[in-house]
Amino acid sequence: MDLFQIITEIEKVDPEVYERFDTRRRVFKHLSGMGKKLTAAAVPGFVAALFNKAYGQNAGPSVADVLNLALSLEYLEYYFYDTGLNTPGLIPDADRQAITTIRNDESGHIKVLREALTKVGGTAIPDPGRATFDYSGGKGSGLGPFAAALLPGGTALYYGVAQSFVDTGVRAYKGGAPFLMTNADILEQALNIHSVEARHSSHIRTIRRGLAAAVSGPGAATTPPGADPKLSPKSWISGNDQGGPSPNTNPSTADVYGPGTNPPPPGVPTGITFPGEDNVAQAGRTITTDSTISAAAASEAFDEPLDYVKVKAIARNFVKPNTLFLD
Amino acid sequence: MTKQTLSAPTAEPTPAGLPRRDFLRYTGAGLALTGLLLTGCNDDDDEVDPNTGTVNVGSSDLGVLNYAYALEQLEAAFYAQVVAGGTGTYFAGLGANSAERQILSDLALHEKAHRDFFRNTIPAGNIIKELTPDFSTIDFNVGKRATGAPAGTKMGVLDAAMAFEDLGVAAYNGAGRYLTNPVYLALAGKIVSVEARHAALIRDLMSYNTFVASDVVDLFTPTSATSAPGLGTGTGLEKSKKPSVVVATANQFLQEGSKLNVSGLG
């Protein structure tokens, strides 16, 4: 069987055949390696898998889909910070500069993602506007468990929700990155958003450590974490942070730190799974054993990705029905 | 290098072959990796270049993994030296229950985990050697170099931690584009966000509210105080760095014979 001949024939009727197999480079990498390693009997199965991936009905999200999901999350965050800054008595003076910077970073990310969508021939979702979001977690009712987060005096809850949003974002970008590998420049931009979100998370967590000890401003950075990671977390995710800031509400922040969809949803490359943040096994290695460290340290050393299905399910709690984060 | 453990994946485990086979089995990345190893066998990426005395990380996926391993070696060695205290007193002088002691202790564990992970994951025939750091420009007795200190004054522990963490983030972000195996991209992603968390906290310790600042992030400025989202200058993106730029800094902390050559990347 001459695979190259077959693909050449297909290309006559489907010029995008190479793109359907991940990328042109990758299909040749597979083929050149496979020829030497596969037995003749195994080839048909391999080819079937390759073509199923290329033409199967559940090919997973496109680059544009991934970018629009990221854009939706950025709007969710942007309006949350913007609303917080415009709610008198909510954000302590010592934090206004930081929250303003974070809000502005999200605005920059919105700009970058819109431009990236244009570059790939996609269409950026329109600005959904503040009214689309329900930060109470009530799916539009306004009556969810986090309603007090945007009221004066709701500062602690506000930062708890902020942490949950930003950690969801970090996990979402990590889960989305493999879908962007066909475009190196856009991938790098997404990575450059991902790490900035992680910096934001670190700072929000630092603010929360301070707040739990009634310290505001620079003293927050020198405040050690408290006994309860739900209230006074480290700047990194330790185990599953006991379910995050609000594990016993509906919606629960436990989903932000728990496992994603397993087996992974369509299109996720083989070998990528979505364990919870308490995972201590990486690529078949057990980090606790290899490095003789605690499960807490091993889990902290590696953040975990979250798949697009789980990300949307979490985010849907914070929008009116049938607006964003649709399946 | 030898390939027998790869071409006979059902053979009885041997101590040397086990990690590699486990890796293939669990990641499901065997197909892509097989191709990589064949490529890797065609050159001597992993050797010290006899002409320049530099350590060539190689190219493509294995090159990126070695590059990451090199940077993690540097970070792990640095924090190990900080907490061991053999060459400096700064860490020993921190309060037993102080935040900073806890932070530096955690960072030492995380970076050790990263280093060990790469050491155990990169195939034995392709892995770069253990590097010898040169921390002579760091004063392990000092936390933060005094403001306005004369040129040539050594970095303190926090100055160096910040430099390593920020460099690591910029390096991972700049190297993702050279990966072809999505499993490796996902693994790099798991590590880089932890480095970013470290970097932000060390920066906040150094100077509060600098968790993102213009030296590491292209900050965004809205057109006006009431602008709609997305309208303004800047991007809010991390300033990723190409391997050649990263190595110019990293090599300042590596001894002769351990300096890196990343000409195979990009």
Chai-1 contact restraints between the chains, C-beta under 6 A:
chainA,res_idxA,chainB,res_idxB,connection_type,confidence,min_distance_angstrom,max_distance_angstrom,comment,restraint_id
A,R26,B,T180,contact,1.0,0.0,6.0,A-B,restraint_1
A,K29,B,G35,contact,1.0,0.0,6.0,A-B,restraint_2
A,H30,B,L31,contact,1.0,0.0,6.0,A-B,restraint_3
A,G33,B,T34,contact,1.0,0.0,6.0,A-B,restraint_4
A,G33,B,G35,contact,1.0,0.0,6.0,A-B,restraint_5
A,G33,B,L38,contact,1.0,0.0,6.0,A-B,restraint_6
A,K37,B,T34,contact,1.0,0.0,6.0,A-B,restraint_7
A,Y78,B,P229,contact,1.0,0.0,6.0,A-B,restraint_8
A,Q97,B,N209,contact,1.0,0.0,6.0,A-B,restraint_9
A,A98,B,N209,contact,1.0,0.0,6.0,A-B,restraint_10
A,N104,B,F220,contact,1.0,0.0,6.0,A-B,restraint_11
A,D105,B,F220,contact,1.0,0.0,6.0,A-B,restraint_12
A,D105,B,G236,contact,1.0,0.0,6.0,A-B,restraint_13
A,S107,B,F220,contact,1.0,0.0,6.0,A-B,restraint_14
A,S107,B,P229,contact,1.0,0.0,6.0,A-B,restraint_15
A,S107,B,G230,contact,1.0,0.0,6.0,A-B,restraint_16
A,G108,B,F220,contact,1.0,0.0,6.0,A-B,restraint_17
A,G108,B,G234,contact,1.0,0.0,6.0,A-B,restraint_18
A,G108,B,T235,contact,1.0,0.0,6.0,A-B,restraint_19
A,G108,B,G236,contact,1.0,0.0,6.0,A-B,restraint_20
A,H109,B,G236,contact,1.0,0.0,6.0,A-B,restraint_21
A,I110,B,P229,contact,1.0,0.0,6.0,A-B,restraint_22
A,I110,B,G230,contact,1.0,0.0,6.0,A-B,restraint_23
A,K111,B,G230,contact,1.0,0.0,6.0,A-B,restraint_24
A,V112,B,T235,contact,1.0,0.0,6.0,A-B,restraint_25
A,V170,B,S193,contact,1.0,0.0,6.0,A-B,restraint_26
A,K174,B,G189,contact,1.0,0.0,6.0,A-B,restraint_27
A,A177,B,L185,contact,1.0,0.0,6.0,A-B,restraint_28
A,A177,B,G189,contact,1.0,0.0,6.0,A-B,restraint_29
A,P178,B,P182,contact,1.0,0.0,6.0,A-B,restraint_30
A,P178,B,L185,contact,1.0,0.0,6.0,A-B,restraint_31
A,A184,B,R177,contact,1.0,0.0,6.0,A-B,restraint_32
A,L187,B,G176,contact,1.0,0.0,6.0,A-B,restraint_33
A,L187,B,R177,contact,1.0,0.0,6.0,A-B,restraint_34
A,E188,B,R177,contact,1.0,0.0,6.0,A-B,restraint_35
A,E188,B,S240,contact,1.0,0.0,6.0,A-B,restraint_36
A,L191,B,N173,contact,1.0,0.0,6.0,A-B,restraint_37
A,L191,B,G176,contact,1.0,0.0,6.0,A-B,restraint_38
A,N192,B,N173,contact,1.0,0.0,6.0,A-B,restraint_39
A,N192,B,L237,contact,1.0,0.0,6.0,A-B,restraint_40
A,N192,B,E238,contact,1.0,0.0,6.0,A-B,restraint_41
A,N192,B,S240,contact,1.0,0.0,6.0,A-B,restraint_42
A,S195,B,V169,contact,1.0,0.0,6.0,A-B,restraint_43
A,S195,B,N173,contact,1.0,0.0,6.0,A-B,restraint_44
A,S195,B,V192,contact,1.0,0.0,6.0,A-B,restraint_45
A,S195,B,A196,contact,1.0,0.0,6.0,A-B,restraint_46
A,S195,B,E238,contact,1.0,0.0,6.0,A-B,restraint_47
A,V196,B,V217,contact,1.0,0.0,6.0,A-B,restraint_48
A,V196,B,E238,contact,1.0,0.0,6.0,A-B,restraint_49
A,A198,B,S193,contact,1.0,0.0,6.0,A-B,restraint_50
A,A198,B,A196,contact,1.0,0.0,6.0,A-B,restraint_51
A,A198,B,R197,contact,1.0,0.0,6.0,A-B,restraint_52
A,R199,B,A196,contact,1.0,0.0,6.0,A-B,restraint_53
A,R199,B,A200,contact,1.0,0.0,6.0,A-B,restraint_54
A,R199,B,F211,contact,1.0,0.0,6.0,A-B,restraint_55
A,R199,B,V212,contact,1.0,0.0,6.0,A-B,restraint_56
A,S202,B,R197,contact,1.0,0.0,6.0,A-B,restraint_57
A,S202,B,A200,contact,1.0,0.0,6.0,A-B,restraint_58
A,S202,B,L201,contact,1.0,0.0,6.0,A-B,restraint_59
A,H203,B,A200,contact,1.0,0.0,6.0,A-B,restraint_60
A,H203,B,F211,contact,1.0,0.0,6.0,A-B,restraint_61
A,T206,B,D204,contact,1.0,0.0,6.0,A-B,restraint_62
A,P218,B,Y208,contact,1.0,0.0,6.0,A-B,restraint_63
A,A221,B,D204,contact,1.0,0.0,6.0,A-B,restraint_64
A,A221,B,L205,contact,1.0,0.0,6.0,A-B,restraint_65
A,A221,B,Y208,contact,1.0,0.0,6.0,A-B,restraint_66
A,T222,B,A99,contact,1.0,0.0,6.0,A-B,restraint_67
A,T223,B,A99,contact,1.0,0.0,6.0,A-B,restraint_68
A,P224,B,A99,contact,1.0,0.0,6.0,A-B,restraint_69
A,P224,B,Q102,contact,1.0,0.0,6.0,A-B,restraint_70
A,S235,B,R197,contact,1.0,0.0,6.0,A-B,restraint_71
A,S235,B,L201,contact,1.0,0.0,6.0,A-B,restraint_72
A,W236,B,V194,contact,1.0,0.0,6.0,A-B,restraint_73
A,W236,B,R197,contact,1.0,0.0,6.0,A-B,restraint_74
A,P269,B,P182,contact,1.0,0.0,6.0,A-B,restraint_75
A,T270,B,G28,contact,1.0,0.0,6.0,A-B,restraint_76
A,G271,B,T27,contact,1.0,0.0,6.0,A-B,restraint_77
A,G271,B,G28,contact,1.0,0.0,6.0,A-B,restraint_78
A,G271,B,A29,contact,1.0,0.0,6.0,A-B,restraint_79
A,G271,B,V183,contact,1.0,0.0,6.0,A-B,restraint_80
A,I272,B,A186,contact,1.0,0.0,6.0,A-B,restraint_81
A,Q282,B,F117,contact,1.0,0.0,6.0,A-B,restraint_82
A,A283,B,F23,contact,1.0,0.0,6.0,A-B,restraint_83
A,A283,B,T27,contact,1.0,0.0,6.0,A-B,restraint_84
A,A283,B,T121,contact,1.0,0.0,6.0,A-B,restraint_85
A,G284,B,D22,contact,1.0,0.0,6.0,A-B,restraint_86
A,G284,B,F23,contact,1.0,0.0,6.0,A-B,restraint_87
A,G284,B,Y26,contact,1.0,0.0,6.0,A-B,restraint_88
A,R285,B,N120,contact,1.0,0.0,6.0,A-B,restraint_89
A,I287,B,A113,contact,1.0,0.0,6.0,A-B,restraint_90
A,D290,B,D116,contact,1.0,0.0,6.0,A-B,restraint_91
A,D290,B,N120,contact,1.0,0.0,6.0,A-B,restraint_92
A,S291,B,K112,contact,1.0,0.0,6.0,A-B,restraint_93
A,S291,B,A113,contact,1.0,0.0,6.0,A-B,restraint_94
A,S291,B,D116,contact,1.0,0.0,6.0,A-B,restraint_95
A,I293,B,L109,contact,1.0,0.0,6.0,A-B,restraint_96
A,A297,B,L109,contact,1.0,0.0,6.0,A-B,restraint_97
A,A298,B,A113,contact,1.0,0.0,6.0,A-B,restraint_98
A,E300,B,H110,contact,1.0,0.0,6.0,A-B,restraint_99
A,A301,B,H110,contact,1.0,0.0,6.0,A-B,restraint_100
A,A301,B,A113,contact,1.0,0.0,6.0,A-B,restraint_101
A,F302,B,K190,contact,1.0,0.0,6.0,A-B,restraint_102
A,D303,B,K190,contact,1.0,0.0,6.0,A-B,restraint_103
A,D303,B,S193,contact,1.0,0.0,6.0,A-B,restraint_104
A,D303,B,V194,contact,1.0,0.0,6.0,A-B,restraint_105
A,P305,B,A186,contact,1.0,0.0,6.0,A-B,restraint_106
